[in-house]
Amino acid sequence: MDGRIADIRRAMEDYFGADGKRIGHALRVTGFADEILRSEPGDRELVLATALLHDIGIREAERKYGSSAGDLQEREGPPVARKILEGLGYGEPFVQEVCSIIASHHSPGEVDSDNFRAIWDADWLVNLADEVDCSDRERLPALIGKIFMTATGEALARKIYLAP
């Protein structure tokens, strides 16, 4: 990871502390986002920053509400992400777009951008097995076709979840 993204990664890791599950999830989503961007349009620095921080609101959601529900993550994540990014010297347009995607990363249709689509697909590549019955081999191809927003994300999902 380049310097500025490495700084965001360190800040995310510091924020989550010993929570290896949350750190690991963010790093897996970031890896898939980077892979998606090899074939799809998007602002690499912005997408990777968002991937690293997309679930940053979980801790506050759990502290305030005793839940990690997606809508609570969307509500609590942007202020935490904003503090991290502003502390690292990022300007308002960048911070605003990252926060906008975080505030909608469980709500397709609220943000319509290449950057959002890369995050959406990267997160689903990690979460699909937890959210969908992947053993239903007849239904899974159609679900993948409906869920994924980029051709690359869909192709990766088919490779990961439908390969023999």
VMD Tcl script that builds the backbone (N, CA, C; Angstrom):
set m [mol new atoms 492]
animate dup $m
set s [atomselect $m all]
$s set {name element resname resid chain x y z} {
  {N N MET 1 A 0.848 -1.184 0.000}
  {CA C MET 1 A 0.000 0.000 0.000}
  {C C MET 1 A 0.884 1.234 0.000}
  {N N ASP 2 A 0.461 2.216 -0.782}
  {CA C ASP 2 A 1.241 3.445 -0.814}
  {C C ASP 2 A 1.112 4.172 0.525}
  {N N GLY 3 A 1.909 5.212 0.716}
  {CA C GLY 3 A 2.046 5.887 1.999}
  {C C GLY 3 A 0.759 6.372 2.630}
  {N N ARG 4 A -0.057 7.077 1.867}
  {CA C ARG 4 A -1.273 7.648 2.456}
  {C C ARG 4 A -2.283 6.562 2.799}
  {N N ILE 5 A -2.397 5.548 1.952}
  {CA C ILE 5 A -3.309 4.443 2.242}
  {C C ILE 5 A -2.781 3.650 3.433}
  {N N ALA 6 A -1.469 3.476 3.508}
  {CA C ALA 6 A -0.881 2.791 4.662}
  {C C ALA 6 A -1.181 3.561 5.950}
  {N N ASP 7 A -1.197 4.889 5.875}
  {CA C ASP 7 A -1.546 5.697 7.053}
  {C C ASP 7 A -2.988 5.448 7.477}
  {N N ILE 8 A -3.896 5.339 6.512}
  {CA C ILE 8 A -5.298 5.069 6.824}
  {C C ILE 8 A -5.423 3.669 7.417}
  {N N ARG 9 A -4.698 2.729 6.846}
  {CA C ARG 9 A -4.725 1.362 7.391}
  {C C ARG 9 A -4.264 1.363 8.850}
  {N N ARG 10 A -3.169 2.041 9.142}
  {CA C ARG 10 A -2.675 2.101 10.525}
  {C C ARG 10 A -3.706 2.743 11.450}
  {N N ALA 11 A -4.344 3.806 10.972}
  {CA C ALA 11 A -5.354 4.485 11.792}
  {C C ALA 11 A -6.543 3.553 12.056}
  {N N MET 12 A -6.962 2.806 11.044}
  {CA C MET 12 A -8.060 1.849 11.213}
  {C C MET 12 A -7.657 0.761 12.197}
  {N N GLU 13 A -6.449 0.237 12.041}
  {CA C GLU 13 A -5.974 -0.813 12.944}
  {C C GLU 13 A -5.855 -0.289 14.372}
  {N N ASP 14 A -5.361 0.930 14.537}
  {CA C ASP 14 A -5.274 1.530 15.875}
  {C C ASP 14 A -6.668 1.695 16.475}
  {N N TYR 15 A -7.617 2.126 15.659}
  {CA C TYR 15 A -8.973 2.347 16.132}
  {C C TYR 15 A -9.604 1.035 16.611}
  {N N PHE 16 A -9.455 -0.033 15.833}
  {CA C PHE 16 A -10.048 -1.314 16.209}
  {C C PHE 16 A -9.220 -2.066 17.245}
  {N N GLY 17 A -7.952 -1.694 17.427}
  {CA C GLY 17 A -7.127 -2.310 18.460}
  {C C GLY 17 A -6.973 -3.803 18.253}
  {N N ALA 18 A -7.389 -4.581 19.251}
  {CA C ALA 18 A -7.216 -6.038 19.223}
  {C C ALA 18 A -8.337 -6.760 18.474}
  {N N ASP 19 A -9.236 -6.023 17.846}
  {CA C ASP 19 A -10.369 -6.630 17.151}
  {C C ASP 19 A -9.931 -7.133 15.777}
  {N N GLY 20 A -9.269 -8.285 15.785}
  {CA C GLY 20 A -8.741 -8.865 14.558}
  {C C GLY 20 A -9.804 -9.196 13.537}
  {N N LYS 21 A -11.014 -9.534 13.991}
  {CA C LYS 21 A -12.101 -9.852 13.063}
  {C C LYS 21 A -12.436 -8.640 12.210}
  {N N ARG 22 A -12.582 -7.479 12.834}
  {CA C ARG 22 A -12.949 -6.266 12.092}
  {C C ARG 22 A -11.802 -5.800 11.201}
  {N N ILE 23 A -10.595 -5.894 11.703}
  {CA C ILE 23 A -9.423 -5.510 10.900}
  {C C ILE 23 A -9.300 -6.439 9.698}
  {N N GLY 24 A -9.418 -7.728 9.933}
  {CA C GLY 24 A -9.317 -8.699 8.841}
  {C C GLY 24 A -10.376 -8.481 7.774}
  {N N HIS 25 A -11.597 -8.186 8.206}
  {CA C HIS 25 A -12.671 -7.917 7.246}
  {C C HIS 25 A -12.316 -6.705 6.394}
  {N N ALA 26 A -11.894 -5.623 7.031}
  {CA C ALA 26 A -11.550 -4.401 6.288}
  {C C ALA 26 A -10.425 -4.674 5.290}
  {N N LEU 27 A -9.445 -5.462 5.683}
  {CA C LEU 27 A -8.321 -5.749 4.788}
  {C C LEU 27 A -8.757 -6.645 3.623}
  {N N ARG 28 A -9.642 -7.605 3.870}
  {CA C ARG 28 A -10.136 -8.451 2.776}
  {C C ARG 28 A -10.957 -7.618 1.787}
  {N N VAL 29 A -11.832 -6.743 2.309}
  {CA C VAL 29 A -12.622 -5.880 1.424}
  {C C VAL 29 A -11.688 -4.981 0.616}
  {N N THR 30 A -10.666 -4.459 1.249}
  {CA C THR 30 A -9.705 -3.588 0.558}
  {C C THR 30 A -8.982 -4.357 -0.545}
  {N N GLY 31 A -8.598 -5.586 -0.284}
  {CA C GLY 31 A -7.949 -6.405 -1.303}
  {C C GLY 31 A -8.849 -6.630 -2.510}
  {N N PHE 32 A -10.114 -6.939 -2.256}
  {CA C PHE 32 A -11.047 -7.128 -3.367}
  {C C PHE 32 A -11.310 -5.816 -4.098}
  {N N ALA 33 A -11.403 -4.715 -3.360}
  {CA C ALA 33 A -11.602 -3.408 -4.012}
  {C C ALA 33 A -10.441 -3.116 -4.954}
  {N N ASP 34 A -9.236 -3.376 -4.497}
  {CA C ASP 34 A -8.059 -3.147 -5.332}
  {C C ASP 34 A -8.114 -4.027 -6.579}
  {N N GLU 35 A -8.529 -5.274 -6.403}
  {CA C GLU 35 A -8.632 -6.180 -7.550}
  {C C GLU 35 A -9.711 -5.704 -8.529}
  {N N ILE 36 A -10.843 -5.262 -8.025}
  {CA C ILE 36 A -11.918 -4.755 -8.877}
  {C C ILE 36 A -11.438 -3.554 -9.683}
  {N N LEU 37 A -10.667 -2.669 -9.046}
  {CA C LEU 37 A -10.204 -1.449 -9.717}
  {C C LEU 37 A -9.200 -1.724 -10.836}
  {N N ARG 38 A -8.668 -2.921 -10.912}
  {CA C ARG 38 A -7.776 -3.253 -12.024}
  {C C ARG 38 A -8.531 -3.290 -13.345}
  {N N SER 39 A -9.852 -3.534 -13.266}
  {CA C SER 39 A -10.669 -3.646 -14.479}
  {C C SER 39 A -11.814 -2.655 -14.549}
  {N N GLU 40 A -12.139 -2.025 -13.447}
  {CA C GLU 40 A -13.291 -1.129 -13.383}
  {C C GLU 40 A -12.823 0.298 -13.106}
  {N N PRO 41 A -13.618 1.286 -13.514}
  {CA C PRO 41 A -13.250 2.678 -13.226}
  {C C PRO 41 A -13.457 3.005 -11.748}
  {N N GLY 42 A -12.701 3.999 -11.299}
  {CA C GLY 42 A -12.829 4.465 -9.919}
  {C C GLY 42 A -11.553 5.150 -9.483}
  {N N ASP 43 A -11.667 5.935 -8.445}
  {CA C ASP 43 A -10.541 6.648 -7.853}
  {C C ASP 43 A -9.888 5.707 -6.842}
  {N N ARG 44 A -8.717 5.190 -7.178}
  {CA C ARG 44 A -8.080 4.150 -6.368}
  {C C ARG 44 A -7.894 4.587 -4.920}
  {N N GLU 45 A -7.329 5.768 -4.690}
  {CA C GLU 45 A -7.071 6.203 -3.320}
  {C C GLU 45 A -8.385 6.322 -2.540}
  {N N LEU 46 A -9.392 6.876 -3.164}
  {CA C LEU 46 A -10.668 7.057 -2.492}
  {C C LEU 46 A -11.334 5.708 -2.195}
  {N N VAL 47 A -11.317 4.801 -3.154}
  {CA C VAL 47 A -11.943 3.491 -2.954}
  {C C VAL 47 A -11.208 2.711 -1.872}
  {N N LEU 48 A -9.890 2.699 -1.894}
  {CA C LEU 48 A -9.150 1.948 -0.884}
  {C C LEU 48 A -9.329 2.563 0.504}
  {N N ALA 49 A -9.354 3.893 0.581}
  {CA C ALA 49 A -9.612 4.553 1.860}
  {C C ALA 49 A -10.989 4.158 2.386}
  {N N THR 50 A -11.976 4.174 1.505}
  {CA C THR 50 A -13.339 3.816 1.910}
  {C C THR 50 A -13.415 2.354 2.316}
  {N N ALA 51 A -12.756 1.485 1.580}
  {CA C ALA 51 A -12.762 0.062 1.922}
  {C C ALA 51 A -12.178 -0.158 3.317}
  {N N LEU 52 A -11.093 0.514 3.612}
  {CA C LEU 52 A -10.474 0.369 4.933}
  {C C LEU 52 A -11.388 0.874 6.050}
  {N N LEU 53 A -12.180 1.895 5.758}
  {CA C LEU 53 A -12.990 2.546 6.798}
  {C C LEU 53 A -14.482 2.232 6.715}
  {N N HIS 54 A -14.916 1.397 5.779}
  {CA C HIS 54 A -16.356 1.263 5.530}
  {C C HIS 54 A -17.145 0.781 6.749}
  {N N ASP 55 A -16.558 -0.026 7.603}
  {CA C ASP 55 A -17.256 -0.517 8.801}
  {C C ASP 55 A -16.768 0.147 10.086}
  {N N ILE 56 A -16.140 1.281 9.968}
  {CA C ILE 56 A -15.535 1.946 11.124}
  {C C ILE 56 A -16.578 2.352 12.171}
  {N N GLY 57 A -17.842 2.411 11.793}
  {CA C GLY 57 A -18.902 2.786 12.729}
  {C C GLY 57 A -19.394 1.652 13.620}
  {N N ILE 58 A -18.911 0.443 13.411}
  {CA C ILE 58 A -19.398 -0.704 14.182}
  {C C ILE 58 A -19.184 -0.498 15.683}
  {N N ARG 59 A -18.013 -0.064 16.075}
  {CA C ARG 59 A -17.736 0.093 17.511}
  {C C ARG 59 A -18.699 1.056 18.177}
  {N N GLU 60 A -18.931 2.197 17.533}
  {CA C GLU 60 A -19.862 3.179 18.100}
  {C C GLU 60 A -21.292 2.649 18.090}
  {N N ALA 61 A -21.675 1.937 17.046}
  {CA C ALA 61 A -23.017 1.360 16.986}
  {C C ALA 61 A -23.220 0.355 18.124}
  {N N GLU 62 A -22.226 -0.467 18.352}
  {CA C GLU 62 A -22.330 -1.438 19.440}
  {C C GLU 62 A -22.331 -0.744 20.802}
  {N N ARG 63 A -21.511 0.276 20.953}
  {CA C ARG 63 A -21.453 1.003 22.225}
  {C C ARG 63 A -22.770 1.723 22.513}
  {N N LYS 64 A -23.307 2.409 21.513}
  {CA C LYS 64 A -24.511 3.212 21.725}
  {C C LYS 64 A -25.797 2.399 21.726}
  {N N TYR 65 A -25.863 1.389 20.856}
  {CA C TYR 65 A -27.128 0.697 20.624}
  {C C TYR 65 A -27.071 -0.799 20.903}
  {N N GLY 66 A -25.892 -1.319 21.204}
  {CA C GLY 66 A -25.761 -2.749 21.433}
  {C C GLY 66 A -25.992 -3.575 20.178}
  {N N SER 67 A -25.738 -2.973 19.016}
  {CA C SER 67 A -26.000 -3.636 17.740}
  {C C SER 67 A -24.995 -3.183 16.694}
  {N N SER 68 A -24.690 -4.100 15.779}
  {CA C SER 68 A -23.829 -3.748 14.648}
  {C C SER 68 A -24.630 -3.708 13.352}
  {N N ALA 69 A -25.929 -3.478 13.449}
  {CA C ALA 69 A -26.801 -3.439 12.272}
  {C C ALA 69 A -26.279 -2.447 11.243}
  {N N GLY 70 A -26.498 -2.784 9.978}
  {CA C GLY 70 A -25.979 -1.976 8.875}
  {C C GLY 70 A -26.395 -0.519 8.930}
  {N N ASP 71 A -27.671 -0.247 9.256}
  {CA C ASP 71 A -28.111 1.145 9.297}
  {C C ASP 71 A -27.416 1.924 10.408}
  {N N LEU 72 A -27.077 1.248 11.489}
  {CA C LEU 72 A -26.359 1.911 12.585}
  {C C LEU 72 A -24.902 2.164 12.206}
  {N N GLN 73 A -24.302 1.223 11.479}
  {CA C GLN 73 A -22.945 1.437 10.967}
  {C C GLN 73 A -22.923 2.647 10.042}
  {N N GLU 74 A -23.946 2.745 9.194}
  {CA C GLU 74 A -24.025 3.865 8.255}
  {C C GLU 74 A -24.164 5.192 9.007}
  {N N ARG 75 A -24.863 5.206 10.109}
  {CA C ARG 75 A -25.067 6.423 10.895}
  {C C ARG 75 A -23.803 6.805 11.674}
  {N N GLU 76 A -23.163 5.816 12.277}
  {CA C GLU 76 A -22.038 6.094 13.182}
  {C C GLU 76 A -20.678 6.152 12.486}
  {N N GLY 77 A -20.565 5.570 11.295}
  {CA C GLY 77 A -19.274 5.511 10.620}
  {C C GLY 77 A -18.734 6.831 10.095}
  {N N PRO 78 A -19.554 7.658 9.442}
  {CA C PRO 78 A -19.011 8.890 8.864}
  {C C PRO 78 A -18.291 9.825 9.844}
  {N N PRO 79 A -18.794 10.072 11.045}
  {CA C PRO 79 A -18.035 10.957 11.943}
  {C C PRO 79 A -16.664 10.394 12.332}
  {N N VAL 80 A -16.595 9.083 12.515}
  {CA C VAL 80 A -15.312 8.461 12.866}
  {C C VAL 80 A -14.360 8.539 11.674}
  {N N ALA 81 A -14.863 8.220 10.488}
  {CA C ALA 81 A -14.036 8.282 9.276}
  {C C ALA 81 A -13.556 9.707 9.028}
  {N N ARG 82 A -14.455 10.662 9.196}
  {CA C ARG 82 A -14.098 12.072 8.996}
  {C C ARG 82 A -12.946 12.471 9.918}
  {N N LYS 83 A -13.030 12.096 11.166}
  {CA C LYS 83 A -11.976 12.445 12.135}
  {C C LYS 83 A -10.629 11.841 11.715}
  {N N ILE 84 A -10.664 10.586 11.300}
  {CA C ILE 84 A -9.431 9.910 10.866}
  {C C ILE 84 A -8.851 10.613 9.638}
  {N N LEU 85 A -9.683 10.826 8.624}
  {CA C LEU 85 A -9.189 11.395 7.361}
  {C C LEU 85 A -8.737 12.844 7.523}
  {N N GLU 86 A -9.486 13.638 8.249}
  {CA C GLU 86 A -9.054 15.028 8.481}
  {C C GLU 86 A -7.759 15.056 9.279}
  {N N GLY 87 A -7.616 14.140 10.227}
  {CA C GLY 87 A -6.377 14.053 11.002}
  {C C GLY 87 A -5.174 13.699 10.150}
  {N N LEU 88 A -5.427 13.032 9.036}
  {CA C LEU 88 A -4.351 12.664 8.106}
  {C C LEU 88 A -4.169 13.699 6.997}
  {N N GLY 89 A -4.919 14.800 7.073}
  {CA C GLY 89 A -4.729 15.900 6.127}
  {C C GLY 89 A -5.539 15.833 4.849}
  {N N TYR 90 A -6.532 14.971 4.774}
  {CA C TYR 90 A -7.365 14.901 3.574}
  {C C TYR 90 A -8.312 16.091 3.521}
  {N N GLY 91 A -8.580 16.577 2.311}
  {CA C GLY 91 A -9.452 17.722 2.097}
  {C C GLY 91 A -10.918 17.343 2.059}
  {N N GLU 92 A -11.765 18.347 2.107}
  {CA C GLU 92 A -13.209 18.141 2.235}
  {C C GLU 92 A -13.848 17.340 1.096}
  {N N PRO 93 A -13.526 17.587 -0.172}
  {CA C PRO 93 A -14.206 16.784 -1.208}
  {C C PRO 93 A -13.938 15.279 -1.050}
  {N N PHE 94 A -12.703 14.923 -0.762}
  {CA C PHE 94 A -12.333 13.521 -0.564}
  {C C PHE 94 A -13.062 12.957 0.660}
  {N N VAL 95 A -12.970 13.669 1.774}
  {CA C VAL 95 A -13.600 13.223 3.020}
  {C C VAL 95 A -15.105 13.075 2.824}
  {N N GLN 96 A -15.716 14.039 2.156}
  {CA C GLN 96 A -17.158 14.001 1.950}
  {C C GLN 96 A -17.574 12.787 1.138}
  {N N GLU 97 A -16.843 12.471 0.078}
  {CA C GLU 97 A -17.228 11.314 -0.726}
  {C C GLU 97 A -17.039 10.012 0.030}
  {N N VAL 98 A -15.929 9.878 0.744}
  {CA C VAL 98 A -15.724 8.676 1.561}
  {C C VAL 98 A -16.871 8.524 2.557}
  {N N CYS 99 A -17.202 9.608 3.249}
  {CA C CYS 99 A -18.268 9.556 4.257}
  {C C CYS 99 A -19.630 9.267 3.631}
  {N N SER 100 A -19.871 9.790 2.459}
  {CA C SER 100 A -21.123 9.540 1.757}
  {C C SER 100 A -21.270 8.058 1.415}
  {N N ILE 101 A -20.199 7.447 0.958}
  {CA C ILE 101 A -20.243 6.019 0.632}
  {C C ILE 101 A -20.413 5.197 1.914}
  {N N ILE 102 A -19.683 5.535 2.964}
  {CA C ILE 102 A -19.824 4.815 4.234}
  {C C ILE 102 A -21.259 4.924 4.745}
  {N N ALA 103 A -21.857 6.100 4.604}
  {CA C ALA 103 A -23.223 6.331 5.086}
  {C C ALA 103 A -24.268 5.575 4.270}
  {N N SER 104 A -23.856 4.961 3.167}
  {CA C SER 104 A -24.792 4.243 2.286}
  {C C SER 104 A -24.298 2.865 1.891}
  {N N HIS 105 A -23.255 2.356 2.544}
  {CA C HIS 105 A -22.638 1.131 2.029}
  {C C HIS 105 A -23.490 -0.122 2.204}
  {N N HIS 106 A -24.587 -0.018 2.943}
  {CA C HIS 106 A -25.553 -1.110 3.030}
  {C C HIS 106 A -26.857 -0.750 2.312}
  {N N SER 107 A -26.875 0.383 1.644}
  {CA C SER 107 A -28.108 0.914 1.050}
  {C C SER 107 A -27.907 1.277 -0.417}
  {N N PRO 108 A -27.965 0.293 -1.303}
  {CA C PRO 108 A -27.755 0.597 -2.723}
  {C C PRO 108 A -28.807 1.571 -3.235}
  {N N GLY 109 A -28.378 2.420 -4.122}
  {CA C GLY 109 A -29.280 3.391 -4.716}
  {C C GLY 109 A -29.151 4.776 -4.123}
  {N N GLU 110 A -28.611 4.870 -2.909}
  {CA C GLU 110 A -28.428 6.189 -2.291}
  {C C GLU 110 A -27.260 6.938 -2.918}
  {N N VAL 111 A -26.235 6.209 -3.318}
  {CA C VAL 111 A -25.068 6.789 -3.987}
  {C C VAL 111 A -24.880 6.023 -5.285}
  {N N ASP 112 A -24.741 6.739 -6.387}
  {CA C ASP 112 A -24.557 6.093 -7.686}
  {C C ASP 112 A -23.242 6.584 -8.271}
  {N N SER 113 A -22.184 5.822 -8.013}
  {CA C SER 113 A -20.872 6.199 -8.555}
  {C C SER 113 A -20.040 4.945 -8.764}
  {N N ASP 114 A -19.026 5.068 -9.593}
  {CA C ASP 114 A -18.095 3.954 -9.789}
  {C C ASP 114 A -17.441 3.578 -8.466}
  {N N ASN 115 A -17.098 4.578 -7.657}
  {CA C ASN 115 A -16.448 4.314 -6.374}
  {C C ASN 115 A -17.360 3.509 -5.454}
  {N N PHE 116 A -18.638 3.878 -5.391}
  {CA C PHE 116 A -19.595 3.132 -4.570}
  {C C PHE 116 A -19.706 1.694 -5.066}
  {N N ARG 117 A -19.836 1.507 -6.369}
  {CA C ARG 117 A -20.015 0.160 -6.920}
  {C C ARG 117 A -18.816 -0.738 -6.593}
  {N N ALA 118 A -17.619 -0.197 -6.618}
  {CA C ALA 118 A -16.437 -0.997 -6.269}
  {C C ALA 118 A -16.491 -1.427 -4.801}
  {N N ILE 119 A -16.883 -0.521 -3.918}
  {CA C ILE 119 A -16.999 -0.847 -2.487}
  {C C ILE 119 A -18.108 -1.872 -2.264}
  {N N TRP 120 A -19.258 -1.637 -2.874}
  {CA C TRP 120 A -20.394 -2.550 -2.734}
  {C C TRP 120 A -19.972 -3.974 -3.104}
  {N N ASP 121 A -19.356 -4.117 -4.250}
  {CA C ASP 121 A -18.974 -5.449 -4.711}
  {C C ASP 121 A -17.882 -6.057 -3.839}
  {N N ALA 122 A -16.903 -5.277 -3.442}
  {CA C ALA 122 A -15.823 -5.803 -2.604}
  {C C ALA 122 A -16.373 -6.302 -1.271}
  {N N ASP 123 A -17.282 -5.551 -0.670}
  {CA C ASP 123 A -17.877 -5.950 0.604}
  {C C ASP 123 A -18.706 -7.225 0.430}
  {N N TRP 124 A -19.480 -7.308 -0.662}
  {CA C TRP 124 A -20.278 -8.503 -0.907}
  {C C TRP 124 A -19.401 -9.724 -1.182}
  {N N LEU 125 A -18.265 -9.534 -1.822}
  {CA C LEU 125 A -17.376 -10.675 -2.060}
  {C C LEU 125 A -16.952 -11.312 -0.741}
  {N N VAL 126 A -16.776 -10.500 0.277}
  {CA C VAL 126 A -16.407 -11.016 1.594}
  {C C VAL 126 A -17.628 -11.550 2.338}
  {N N ASN 127 A -18.764 -10.882 2.225}
  {CA C ASN 127 A -19.934 -11.193 3.046}
  {C C ASN 127 A -20.909 -12.209 2.447}
  {N N LEU 128 A -20.781 -12.521 1.183}
  {CA C LEU 128 A -21.803 -13.331 0.510}
  {C C LEU 128 A -22.110 -14.627 1.257}
  {N N ALA 129 A -21.104 -15.354 1.675}
  {CA C ALA 129 A -21.327 -16.645 2.330}
  {C C ALA 129 A -22.068 -16.485 3.657}
  {N N ASP 130 A -21.946 -15.331 4.287}
  {CA C ASP 130 A -22.638 -15.085 5.552}
  {C C ASP 130 A -24.076 -14.627 5.339}
  {N N GLU 131 A -24.376 -14.091 4.165}
  {CA C GLU 131 A -25.683 -13.481 3.919}
  {C C GLU 131 A -26.613 -14.326 3.050}
  {N N VAL 132 A -26.053 -15.257 2.303}
  {CA C VAL 132 A -26.821 -16.017 1.311}
  {C C VAL 132 A -26.498 -17.501 1.463}
  {N N ASP 133 A -27.472 -18.347 1.203}
  {CA C ASP 133 A -27.236 -19.790 1.211}
  {C C ASP 133 A -26.469 -20.172 -0.056}
  {N N CYS 134 A -25.164 -20.292 0.088}
  {CA C CYS 134 A -24.310 -20.581 -1.070}
  {C C CYS 134 A -24.348 -22.054 -1.465}
  {N N SER 135 A -25.036 -22.881 -0.675}
  {CA C SER 135 A -25.133 -24.294 -1.035}
  {C C SER 135 A -26.225 -24.538 -2.085}
  {N N ASP 136 A -27.093 -23.566 -2.286}
  {CA C ASP 136 A -28.152 -23.685 -3.291}
  {C C ASP 136 A -27.567 -23.315 -4.659}
  {N N ARG 137 A -26.955 -24.291 -5.297}
  {CA C ARG 137 A -26.215 -24.061 -6.541}
  {C C ARG 137 A -27.130 -23.681 -7.702}
  {N N GLU 138 A -28.418 -23.952 -7.607}
  {CA C GLU 138 A -29.343 -23.562 -8.674}
  {C C GLU 138 A -29.725 -22.090 -8.557}
  {N N ARG 139 A -29.882 -21.619 -7.352}
  {CA C ARG 139 A -30.326 -20.245 -7.111}
  {C C ARG 139 A -29.167 -19.241 -7.062}
  {N N LEU 140 A -27.998 -19.711 -6.660}
  {CA C LEU 140 A -26.856 -18.820 -6.440}
  {C C LEU 140 A -26.441 -18.013 -7.669}
  {N N PRO 141 A -26.376 -18.578 -8.870}
  {CA C PRO 141 A -25.970 -17.760 -10.024}
  {C C PRO 141 A -26.873 -16.544 -10.243}
  {N N ALA 142 A -28.177 -16.728 -10.091}
  {CA C ALA 142 A -29.098 -15.604 -10.268}
  {C C ALA 142 A -28.916 -14.563 -9.167}
  {N N LEU 143 A -28.689 -15.011 -7.942}
  {CA C LEU 143 A -28.452 -14.071 -6.837}
  {C C LEU 143 A -27.185 -13.253 -7.074}
  {N N ILE 144 A -26.144 -13.917 -7.511}
  {CA C ILE 144 A -24.895 -13.205 -7.812}
  {C C ILE 144 A -25.153 -12.157 -8.893}
  {N N GLY 145 A -25.911 -12.541 -9.913}
  {CA C GLY 145 A -26.234 -11.600 -10.979}
  {C C GLY 145 A -27.006 -10.384 -10.492}
  {N N LYS 146 A -27.841 -10.553 -9.475}
  {CA C LYS 146 A -28.623 -9.440 -8.932}
  {C C LYS 146 A -27.832 -8.582 -7.955}
  {N N ILE 147 A -26.967 -9.203 -7.168}
  {CA C ILE 147 A -26.269 -8.498 -6.095}
  {C C ILE 147 A -25.149 -7.612 -6.627}
  {N N PHE 148 A -24.328 -8.143 -7.515}
  {CA C PHE 148 A -23.102 -7.448 -7.899}
  {C C PHE 148 A -23.359 -6.377 -8.943}
  {N N MET 149 A -22.654 -5.257 -8.800}
  {CA C MET 149 A -22.868 -4.079 -9.638}
  {C C MET 149 A -21.823 -3.899 -10.724}
  {N N THR 150 A -20.690 -4.595 -10.618}
  {CA C THR 150 A -19.655 -4.480 -11.643}
  {C C THR 150 A -19.434 -5.847 -12.282}
  {N N ALA 151 A -19.017 -5.834 -13.515}
  {CA C ALA 151 A -18.723 -7.091 -14.201}
  {C C ALA 151 A -17.594 -7.833 -13.499}
  {N N THR 152 A -16.619 -7.096 -13.020}
  {CA C THR 152 A -15.476 -7.725 -12.343}
  {C C THR 152 A -15.904 -8.345 -11.025}
  {N N GLY 153 A -16.710 -7.627 -10.249}
  {CA C GLY 153 A -17.199 -8.179 -8.987}
  {C C GLY 153 A -18.023 -9.433 -9.205}
  {N N GLU 154 A -18.879 -9.403 -10.213}
  {CA C GLU 154 A -19.693 -10.577 -10.516}
  {C C GLU 154 A -18.815 -11.749 -10.950}
  {N N ALA 155 A -17.831 -11.476 -11.790}
  {CA C ALA 155 A -16.930 -12.548 -12.250}
  {C C ALA 155 A -16.150 -13.147 -11.074}
  {N N LEU 156 A -15.684 -12.305 -10.174}
  {CA C LEU 156 A -14.972 -12.802 -8.993}
  {C C LEU 156 A -15.893 -13.641 -8.116}
  {N N ALA 157 A -17.130 -13.181 -7.929}
  {CA C ALA 157 A -18.086 -13.943 -7.118}
  {C C ALA 157 A -18.343 -15.312 -7.740}
  {N N ARG 158 A -18.500 -15.356 -9.046}
  {CA C ARG 158 A -18.734 -16.635 -9.714}
  {C C ARG 158 A -17.517 -17.558 -9.546}
  {N N LYS 159 A -16.334 -16.994 -9.648}
  {CA C LYS 159 A -15.102 -17.774 -9.497}
  {C C LYS 159 A -14.979 -18.313 -8.055}
  {N N ILE 160 A -15.268 -17.449 -7.082}
  {CA C ILE 160 A -15.118 -17.828 -5.670}
  {C C ILE 160 A -16.217 -18.791 -5.222}
  {N N TYR 161 A -17.458 -18.476 -5.557}
  {CA C TYR 161 A -18.589 -19.193 -4.976}
  {C C TYR 161 A -19.205 -20.266 -5.867}
  {N N LEU 162 A -18.880 -20.266 -7.157}
  {CA C LEU 162 A -19.481 -21.263 -8.052}
  {C C LEU 162 A -18.460 -22.217 -8.660}
  {N N ALA 163 A -17.191 -21.979 -8.433}
  {CA C ALA 163 A -16.157 -22.851 -9.008}
  {C C ALA 163 A -16.320 -24.246 -8.412}
  {N N PRO 164 A -16.066 -25.261 -9.227}
  {CA C PRO 164 A -16.216 -26.639 -8.727}
  {C C PRO 164 A -15.226 -26.971 -7.615}
}
mol reanalyze $m
mol bondsrecalc $m
mol representation Tube
mol addrep $m
